[in-house]
Amino acid sequence: MNFTICSFLLLILASFCFSVSNNIKGKKVLVYLPVTGHSHLKFMSTTSNILQEEGYNVTLLLPLIDITLNNTNIPIVKKIKHRINLDIHPGVMRTIIKMGGMASRRQTWTMGSGIYGFDGISHLLSDLYSNICDNIFHMPGLLDRLKAEKYEMGMSEPFFVCGFALFDHLGIDKIISVDSHIGLEGPKIAHGFPVTSSYLPAAFSESSDHMSFVERTRSLYETYLNRKFARLIHNKEIDAMKGVYKGKSTWEELMRLPAYMFTNSNPILDFPYPRPSKFIEIGGIAADEKKHDEVLPESYDHILNLRNRTVLISFGSNAKSIFMPDHMRRSLIIALGMMPDITFIWKYENSSIDIVKEFDPTIKNIVQVDWMPQQALLADPRLDLFVTHGGMASTNEIAFSGKPAVMVPVFGDQTRNSRMLERHGGVLMLRKENLEYPEIVIETILSVLNDPSYAERAQQLATLLRNHPESPKQVFLKYFNFVARFGKPTGIDSNSINVDFIAYYYLDLIAFLLIVAYFAKFLVSHVYSYFCYLRKEKAE
């Protein structure tokens, strides 16, 4: 009897799973993915590959911005079977030349950290994205080609609203937003988020969650600059699509089209803050997927056994070590050479030059590599410390690996990412300007290596992340499949966007109460005066 009931329940469960799978299998998904950098490509391609493995028919639309990534060989991108590559737009090329051409990446080391660096070149960055959008909507035959494919779902980063406008133009009503950042200000503006700068730093901010009066003032200003940056980019995108796109009239309306807004944040890792139910956290999804692919090459086995302690150094794919100013590079070599009992594996992207040997041939503890299996190295117990820039991808990889780190934020969201991880006690932050001083570099690295509490707290954080009730992949697929079956839930957009400043802060109610209080005081005062007068009259 029990066997019959169990069989019946299993049959029902199998039928349900088949029904869900049958509803999504083969659904055509268009992913708008401008080629702007390795981290964006990897993150979006990872989520796209998850969908492809789930049974979706995924196509990447890849308008080229970063010419160094033309004909990219990033493995995760190549896994996506259908890709539409668009050549670089002449306007994009002109803007890149204005920014310094191929040497523009060097600016990452000299520009201000956080939003201050972006603010100085915001007009050029906004030109890049508006030119891309102009190309999408005015390239002969492209829109007709995409319409003919009859895509059923669309996915884009909210760093651009052009993708959402494209989906709307093609008649795609099942739209998903996936943010490779921790959470940009553009979506927050469009969805009526409150300004939380007193306890929550903006994406491109230098603050933490505990701030003094001066720090709160600076955080408010940085939030303003973040929102100004978002408005500039998106308004130029709107201008670029005029004449062809006849749908939504504002970028805020476009930003509200997606059914859900996935962010690369994690509830355990990130600063706690209030958010609408439409915003779903999948932080660590790329790190979780990537760990299954990377295997440590045999050549690294010898390197990791050279000394008792090993440190990995990488500053990511944008702020590469080859772009580091000469005085910083020399100072870093001096600092590392003064710790001869530690092996340093340094990702330096030009293998034709031995920068250590040229500077000081007596230094033997620095191993220069132009590529490395970062996540495989982080998983190896012989690696003791990671010195990194604090990009979102590396931040998640550090957190999930359980390795202590020294984070040297260079630009963009890297300072906020570093502050976020620093509060968990497993890392120290070192400002990039301090790379000029060998003694500060040595002190910071040895502080982490010689204090076992950093490694212990890093492991504690990783244990929590790995044992979370739902993995980022499970969360992503659960909500994506829901949208694939039912579309955007009605009423999921908060009405806060329609509540103005006066109503939000109850200024009208305060004014009403003040008026009532004034008239009440006036009335009481006059009644009291009248009775006083009557008493006086009676006394006389």
C-alpha positions in Angstrom: 0.0 0.0 0.0 2.8 2.4 1.0 4.7 1.5 -2.1 1.7 2.3 -4.3 1.2 5.7 -2.6 4.9 6.6 -3.0 4.8 5.6 -6.7 1.7 7.7 -7.3 3.4 10.8 -5.6 6.5 10.3 -7.6 4.5 10.0 -10.8 2.7 13.3 -10.0 6.1 15.0 -9.2 7.6 13.7 -12.4 4.6 14.9 -14.4 4.9 18.4 -12.9 8.6 18.6 -13.6 8.1 17.5 -17.1 5.3 20.1 -17.5 7.5 22.9 -16.3 10.5 21.8 -18.4 8.2 21.4 -21.4 6.9 25.0 -20.9 10.4 26.5 -21.1 12.3 24.1 -23.4 13.4 25.8 -26.6 12.1 29.2 -25.6 14.2 31.8 -27.5 16.0 34.3 -25.3 17.8 37.4 -26.6 20.6 38.7 -24.4 21.8 42.3 -25.0 25.5 42.3 -24.1 27.7 45.2 -25.2 31.3 44.1 -25.1 32.7 46.5 -22.5 35.0 44.4 -20.3 35.9 40.9 -19.2 33.9 41.0 -16.0 30.6 42.0 -17.7 31.2 39.4 -20.5 31.9 36.6 -18.0 29.0 37.4 -15.7 26.4 37.8 -18.4 27.7 34.8 -20.4 27.6 32.7 -17.2 23.9 33.4 -16.6 23.3 32.9 -20.3 25.0 29.5 -20.2 22.9 28.5 -17.2 19.8 29.2 -19.2 21.2 27.3 -22.2 21.9 24.3 -20.0 18.3 24.6 -18.6 16.9 24.2 -22.2 16.5 27.7 -23.4 17.6 28.7 -26.9 19.9 31.7 -26.1 21.4 34.2 -28.4 24.0 36.8 -27.4 23.8 40.2 -29.2 27.3 41.5 -28.9 27.9 45.2 -30.0 31.6 45.8 -29.7 32.9 48.7 -27.5 36.2 47.4 -26.1 38.3 46.7 -29.2 40.8 44.6 -27.2 38.0 42.1 -26.8 37.3 41.7 -30.5 37.1 38.0 -31.4 37.3 37.2 -27.7 38.4 33.7 -26.7 36.7 33.8 -23.3 35.6 30.1 -22.9 32.2 30.9 -21.2 31.3 33.2 -24.1 32.1 30.6 -26.7 29.8 28.1 -24.9 26.8 30.1 -26.1 25.8 28.5 -29.4 24.2 31.5 -31.0 26.1 34.8 -31.1 25.5 38.0 -33.2 28.6 40.1 -33.3 28.3 43.8 -34.3 31.3 45.7 -35.5 32.4 48.7 -33.6 30.4 51.9 -34.4 32.5 54.8 -35.9 31.1 57.1 -33.1 32.4 54.6 -30.5 35.8 54.6 -32.2 36.0 58.4 -32.2 35.1 58.5 -28.5 37.7 55.9 -27.6 40.3 58.0 -29.4 39.2 61.0 -27.4 39.7 59.0 -24.2 43.3 58.1 -25.2 42.8 55.1 -27.5 44.4 51.8 -26.5 46.2 53.6 -23.7 42.9 54.8 -22.1 43.1 51.8 -19.6 46.1 53.5 -18.0 43.8 56.1 -16.7 42.3 53.6 -14.3 45.4 53.9 -12.2 45.6 57.7 -12.2 41.9 58.6 -12.1 40.1 59.2 -8.8 38.6 56.2 -7.0 34.9 55.5 -7.0 32.5 57.9 -8.8 35.1 60.7 -8.8 37.0 59.0 -11.6 33.9 58.3 -13.6 32.6 61.9 -13.1 35.5 63.3 -15.0 34.9 61.3 -18.1 31.1 60.8 -17.8 30.4 62.7 -20.9 32.7 60.4 -22.9 31.3 57.3 -21.4 27.8 58.4 -22.1 28.8 59.0 -25.7 30.0 55.4 -26.0 26.7 54.0 -24.9 24.5 56.4 -26.9 26.5 55.5 -30.1 26.0 51.8 -29.4 22.3 52.5 -29.1 22.2 54.5 -32.2 23.9 51.6 -34.1 21.3 49.1 -32.7 18.3 51.1 -33.9 19.7 52.5 -37.2 21.8 49.6 -38.5 20.3 48.5 -41.8 18.5 45.2 -41.6 19.3 44.4 -37.9 15.9 45.1 -36.4 14.2 43.1 -39.2 16.6 40.3 -38.6 15.9 40.2 -34.9 12.1 40.5 -35.4 12.2 37.5 -37.7 13.7 35.4 -35.0 10.6 35.9 -32.8 12.4 36.0 -29.5 10.1 35.3 -26.5 12.3 36.7 -23.7 15.0 39.4 -23.3 17.8 39.8 -20.8 20.1 42.8 -20.4 22.2 44.6 -17.8 20.6 47.8 -16.3 23.8 49.7 -17.0 22.1 50.3 -20.4 18.4 51.0 -21.1 18.9 50.4 -24.8 18.5 46.7 -24.4 15.1 47.1 -22.7 14.0 49.5 -25.5 15.1 47.0 -28.1 13.1 44.2 -26.4 10.0 46.5 -26.2 10.5 47.4 -29.9 10.7 43.7 -30.9 7.5 43.0 -29.0 9.2 41.0 -26.2 7.2 41.4 -23.0 9.0 38.9 -20.8 12.1 40.9 -19.8 14.8 40.2 -17.2 17.4 42.6 -15.8 20.7 41.1 -14.6 23.2 43.5 -13.0 26.9 42.4 -12.7 27.3 45.1 -10.1 26.2 45.2 -6.5 23.2 47.4 -7.5 23.3 50.5 -9.6 21.7 53.9 -8.9 19.7 53.9 -12.2 17.4 51.1 -11.3 17.0 52.6 -7.8 15.9 55.9 -9.2 13.5 54.3 -11.6 11.9 52.2 -8.9 11.6 54.9 -6.3 14.3 53.7 -3.9 14.8 56.0 -0.9 18.1 57.8 -0.6 20.0 55.6 1.9 23.4 57.3 1.8 23.5 57.7 5.6 24.1 54.0 6.0 24.4 52.4 2.6 27.1 53.6 0.1 26.2 53.8 -3.5 27.7 51.4 -6.1 30.6 53.7 -7.0 31.2 55.1 -3.5 34.1 55.1 -1.1 32.1 54.9 2.1 31.2 52.0 4.4 28.0 51.5 6.5 29.4 53.2 9.6 30.0 56.8 9.0 30.9 60.0 10.8 29.2 63.3 10.1 31.9 64.2 7.4 31.7 60.7 5.9 27.9 60.9 5.7 28.1 64.2 4.0 30.6 62.8 1.5 28.4 59.7 1.0 25.4 61.9 0.2 27.5 63.8 -2.4 28.8 60.5 -3.9 25.2 59.2 -4.2 24.2 62.5 -6.0 27.2 62.0 -8.4 26.1 58.3 -9.0 22.6 59.4 -9.8 23.8 62.2 -12.0 26.0 59.7 -13.9 23.1 57.3 -14.5 20.8 60.1 -15.7 23.4 61.4 -18.2 24.0 57.9 -19.7 20.3 56.9 -20.0 19.1 60.3 -21.3 21.7 60.1 -24.1 20.5 56.6 -24.9 17.0 57.8 -25.2 18.1 60.5 -27.6 20.0 58.0 -29.7 16.9 55.8 -30.4 14.6 58.6 -31.3 13.0 58.4 -34.7 12.8 54.6 -34.6 11.7 53.6 -31.2 8.1 54.7 -30.5 7.5 53.1 -27.1 8.3 54.4 -23.7 9.2 58.1 -23.5 11.5 58.1 -20.5 14.4 55.9 -19.4 12.8 55.4 -16.0 9.8 53.7 -17.8 12.2 51.4 -19.7 14.0 50.5 -16.5 10.7 49.3 -15.0 9.9 47.0 -17.9 11.7 43.9 -16.5 9.8 41.4 -14.4 12.7 41.1 -12.0 15.9 42.9 -11.3 18.7 40.4 -10.5 21.8 41.9 -8.8 25.2 40.6 -8.1 24.8 41.1 -4.4 24.5 38.5 -1.7 22.4 38.9 1.5 25.1 37.5 3.7 28.0 39.4 2.0 26.5 42.8 1.3 25.5 45.7 3.5 21.9 45.1 4.7 19.4 47.5 3.1 15.6 47.7 2.3 14.7 46.7 -1.3 11.4 46.0 -3.2 10.6 42.3 -3.8 11.3 42.8 -7.5 15.0 43.0 -6.7 16.6 39.5 -6.4 20.1 38.8 -5.1 22.2 36.2 -7.0 25.7 37.4 -5.9 28.3 34.7 -6.4 26.6 32.9 -9.3 29.6 33.4 -11.6 32.0 32.2 -8.9 29.9 29.2 -8.1 29.7 28.1 -11.8 33.3 28.9 -12.6 34.8 26.7 -9.9 33.6 23.6 -11.8 35.6 24.5 -14.9 39.1 25.4 -13.6 41.7 22.9 -12.9 45.2 23.8 -11.5 47.9 23.1 -14.2 50.8 21.0 -13.1 53.3 23.9 -13.5 51.7 25.7 -10.6 52.3 22.7 -8.3 56.0 23.4 -8.3 55.5 27.2 -7.7 53.2 26.6 -4.7 55.8 24.3 -3.1 58.7 26.8 -3.5 58.2 28.3 0.0 56.0 27.9 3.1 53.8 30.8 2.2 52.5 31.9 -1.2 50.6 35.1 -2.2 48.7 35.7 -5.4 48.6 39.2 -7.0 46.2 40.3 -9.7 44.6 43.6 -10.5 41.9 42.3 -12.9 41.3 42.8 -16.6 40.7 46.5 -16.7 43.4 47.9 -14.3 46.1 45.6 -15.6 49.5 45.5 -14.0 51.0 46.5 -17.3 49.1 49.8 -17.0 50.4 50.5 -13.5 52.6 53.7 -13.3 56.3 53.0 -13.2 56.9 54.4 -9.8 54.1 52.2 -8.3 55.4 49.1 -10.1 59.0 49.7 -8.8 57.8 50.3 -5.3 55.8 47.1 -5.4 58.8 45.1 -6.6 60.9 46.5 -3.8 58.3 45.6 -1.2 57.8 42.1 -2.4 61.6 41.6 -2.7 61.9 42.5 1.0 59.8 39.5 2.0 62.1 36.7 0.5 60.5 33.9 2.5 57.2 34.4 0.6 56.5 33.4 -3.0 54.5 36.0 -4.9 52.7 34.9 -8.0 52.1 38.2 -9.9 49.8 38.4 -12.9 51.7 40.7 -15.3 50.1 40.7 -18.7 53.3 41.0 -20.8 55.4 37.8 -20.6 58.0 39.2 -23.1 59.4 41.5 -20.4 60.8 40.2 -17.1 60.1 43.4 -15.0 61.7 41.9 -11.9 64.9 40.8 -13.5 65.2 44.2 -15.3 64.8 46.1 -12.0 66.8 43.8 -9.7 68.1 40.4 -10.8 68.8 39.4 -7.1 65.1 39.2 -6.3 64.0 35.5 -6.7 60.7 35.2 -4.9 58.5 36.9 -7.5 57.0 34.6 -10.2 55.6 36.6 -13.1 52.8 35.1 -15.2 50.6 36.6 -17.9 47.6 34.3 -17.1 46.6 32.2 -14.2 43.7 30.0 -13.1 42.6 32.3 -10.4 39.8 30.3 -8.9 41.8 27.0 -9.0 44.6 28.8 -7.1 42.2 30.3 -4.5 40.9 26.7 -3.9 44.4 25.4 -3.2 45.3 25.2 0.5 48.9 26.2 -0.2 47.8 29.7 -1.2 47.8 32.0 1.8 46.7 35.4 0.6 45.2 37.2 -2.4 46.2 40.8 -3.3 43.5 42.0 -5.6 41.8 45.1 -7.0 38.3 44.3 -5.6 36.3 43.9 -8.8 32.9 42.3 -8.1 33.9 39.0 -9.7 37.1 38.7 -7.6 35.3 39.9 -4.5 32.8 37.1 -4.8 35.5 34.6 -5.6 37.5 35.6 -2.5 34.4 35.4 -0.3 33.3 32.0 -1.5 36.9 30.6 -1.4 37.6 31.5 2.2 40.9 33.1 1.5 42.1 36.2 3.4 43.0 39.2 1.1 44.5 42.6 0.8 42.2 44.6 -1.5 43.7 47.5 -3.5 40.7 49.3 -5.1 41.7 51.1 -8.3 38.5 52.6 -9.7 34.7 52.2 -10.1 32.8 50.0 -7.6 36.0 48.5 -6.2 36.3 50.6 -3.1 32.7 49.8 -2.1 33.3 46.1 -2.7 36.4 46.3 -0.6 34.6 48.0 2.3 31.8 45.5 2.0 34.2 42.5 2.4 36.4 44.3 5.0 33.6 44.5 7.5 33.5 40.7 7.7 37.1 40.7 9.1 38.9 38.6 6.5 40.6 41.4 4.5 42.4 44.6 4.8 42.0 47.5 2.3 45.1 49.3 1.0 44.6 52.5 -1.0 46.3 52.4 -4.4 48.2 55.6 -3.6 50.0 53.7 -0.9 51.5 51.3 -3.4 54.2 54.0 -3.7 55.4 53.2 -0.2 57.1 49.8 0.2 56.9 49.9 4.0 53.1 50.3 4.0 52.7 47.5 1.4 54.9 45.2 3.6 53.1 46.1 6.8 49.7 45.5 5.3 50.6 42.1 3.7 52.3 40.8 6.9 49.5 42.1 9.1 47.1 39.7 7.4 49.6 36.8 7.0 50.8 36.9 10.6 47.4 37.2 12.2 45.5 33.9 11.9 42.2 35.6 12.7 41.9 37.0 9.2 42.0 33.4 7.7 39.6 32.2 10.4 37.0 34.9 9.6 37.4 34.4 5.9 36.7 30.7 6.3 33.7 31.4 8.5 32.2 33.7 5.9 32.8 31.2 3.1 31.1 28.5 5.2 28.0 30.6 5.5 28.0 31.4 1.8 28.4 27.8 0.7 25.7 26.6 3.0 23.1 29.2 2.2 19.6 27.6 2.0 19.5 28.3 -1.8 22.4 28.7 -4.2 22.5 31.8 -6.4 21.9 29.5 -9.4 18.8 28.0 -7.9 17.4 31.4 -7.1 18.1 32.7 -10.6 16.5 29.7 -12.4 13.5 29.7 -10.1 12.5 33.3 -10.9 13.6 33.1 -14.6 11.5 30.0 -15.1 8.6 31.6 -13.4 8.7 34.6 -15.8 9.1 32.3 -18.7 5.8 30.5 -17.8 3.7 33.4 -16.5 5.3 36.7 -17.6 5.7 39.8 -15.4 3.6 39.6 -12.2 1.0 42.4 -12.0 1.5 44.9 -9.3 5.1 44.1 -8.7 6.3 47.7 -9.3 6.2 49.8 -6.2 4.1 53.0 -6.3 6.9 54.8 -4.6 8.0 56.2 -7.9 4.8 58.2 -8.1 5.1 59.6 -4.5 6.8 63.0 -4.6 9.2 64.5 -2.1 6.5 66.3 -0.2 4.3 63.2 0.2 7.2 60.8 0.9 8.4 62.9 3.9 4.8 63.8 5.0 5.6 67.5 4.5 2.0 68.1 3.6 0.8 66.4 6.8 3.4 68.4 8.9 2.2 71.6 7.3 -1.4 70.7 7.9 -0.7 69.9 11.6 1.2 73.1 12.0 -1.7 75.0 10.5 -4.1 73.2 12.8 -1.9 73.8 15.8 -1.6 77.5 14.9 -5.4 77.9 14.6 -5.9 75.9 17.8 -3.5 78.1 19.6 -5.1 81.2 18.0 -8.6 80.0 19.1 -7.5 79.0 22.6 -5.7 82.3 23.0 -8.7 84.3 22.0 -11.2 82.2 24.1 -8.9 82.6 27.1 -8.6 86.4 26.4 -12.4 86.6 26.1 -13.0 84.8 29.5 -10.4 87.0 31.1 -12.2 90.0 29.8 -15.5 88.7 31.1 -14.0 88.0 34.5 -12.5 91.5 34.6 -15.9 93.0 33.6 -17.6 91.1 36.3 -15.1 92.1 38.9 -15.6 95.8 38.1 
